[in-house]
């Protein structure tokens, strides 16, 4: 096990009818900016629940934060924060709204030349403007971590940011919110959380027995509840396990003391930037090819995963590892998620070369050993056509 | 799954040679009281590591905090805190030293008549004096939770306390510390952590699939590493998994959204108070009898535990549940832990009646349904003779 530090101060308020508890979490004298996305919260009743809970608080609003939160839109929100002397941010949405709010939390107190520097100069935010979240889409884990990914359409870039000052002060997780989420987005959420776990787990054995088992626990639970979540999102038991699994998949716990891969995300981000493919679907496209390409380096853990998550008991380590990749691909298909780039675009020719070119420009080496060069990424993306 | 709140702000610093990081965690202008137990830290080098790390900080000392931290001793420490205008506490020890430090953190800022009220009037500490810990004995999880148990010899009582203000600011966990722990105490630590998980897990099914699997993950890991921990505490892989499992066993995570039992602890505490038996060993005495006595209420979870932790695949639910109790008892025996009260004292006659009398006086009902009356406790303790 590697040495590690772990601190996660976010207060989680989890369960049925918990949105009303907002009134206990936001200081009465706060000047709040309520941030949300495309407006679905106005149709599904969540907006009304939030407004009711905050009836006695001074609340401004900023809607329209898009999936893959866009820098230009966030700069408009930043202007509102400055103009209105906002002191507290409240994200009501999924990962995109929460990630955008994290950027704003950092940007609101940033003293450099331009907030763009936060993204391009790896500025770690030690203390941001305080913010809370009401999660409306289980998937990214952003509600209980301190990282965010921001997109800039102008340059077709997706860039990561974060810092210990960017944990939400609180996050309200009411599993009932999933009843109004379209099946497509539920499938995305399941895939996203599943892949988050894989990125932190599917590396090489390092003797972190408990972290492995926690990772496997989340994967097993997602596999167990996925069919019910898709078929009947009103099933509270499935919804609550789905939601808590997504949070635990990326709140820092399972990554402590172990190597992390994240190459799937790095390649996937480029596919979103280039073609606008849903984030989760890009992960499902890259995952099988990535594991096949890096088979020798990952086969021990792949076999362990096969045994423990998919109950594969027959065959050699290699056999189990291959079967585990096949099971993973089949799982994505069962969720209705395609796993080839050509399923999403006809213009895939040249993508692998473009991704490699971008990684080369940025000097990126990927994977748990930082041993994957741009030319490896090129081969992996090509395998995923 | 039940509704829950979860917030755990303790910063964990985990790994080899991490004690030196103390210097980054305690404010340079703090006036520190270093608290420890019987003095083993002066023999095993931990005291020297701590003093070196704090060379530039104003440090007072208070040693001699006994196992089952004693109220009278702690009142002496409180006098030092007041007399020396201490601003920061540092516990260097196991659960007893850390629990004692939590009481002092609360007592140092308590404004009531007497600190005894904190224990007898269920005072929740919202904000205590800040404190950190250097863990020297993995077992109780006190290094990452906000609860404590304090003993008063005068009245032969063990009483619980806690509150959100009593999380350690930081805890340093260097698994190498276990190399100097006697086998007896390592066995106690394994038993204590194992039983902590059981208390939060062995109730009735409530559909908290992820919490169940996390609990099972900790149990499986303790079972896996226990023989190596006892045979060769210099094995870092076993030591690190043991230490992290003990912390995760009682840092709040696995108890969220599920019922808790804790009757084993309540009965066990009385055996320590009456006979001075090691805390962990009292748990091993009560556990098998408690599960046999409450078999009908717990058999579904007992069977699940048997299947997943002990790989019991044959037989009915009842068969698996019984076999799981037997496996648990055998595990304690393999650790060198006796599981009958008569193994520890010849004066056990009348104990069950005395425990029942005490519970009756306090009006206690125990267990996850608060359905165990004093007369049930009497029968369980008698079964454990």
Interface residues (C-beta under 8 A of the other chain):
Chain A: X1 X2 X3 X4 X5 X6 X7 X8 X9 X10 X11 X12 X13 X14 X15 X16 X18 X207 X208 X209 X210 X213 X214 X216 X217 X218 X220 X221 X224 X225 X236 X237 X240 X241 X244 X245 X248 X253 X256 X257
Chain B: X1 X2 X3 X4 X5 X6 X7 X8 X9 X10 X11 X12 X13 X14 X15 X16 X18 X207 X208 X209 X210 X213 X214 X216 X217 X218 X220 X221 X224 X225 X236 X237 X240 X241 X244 X245 X248 X253 X256 X257
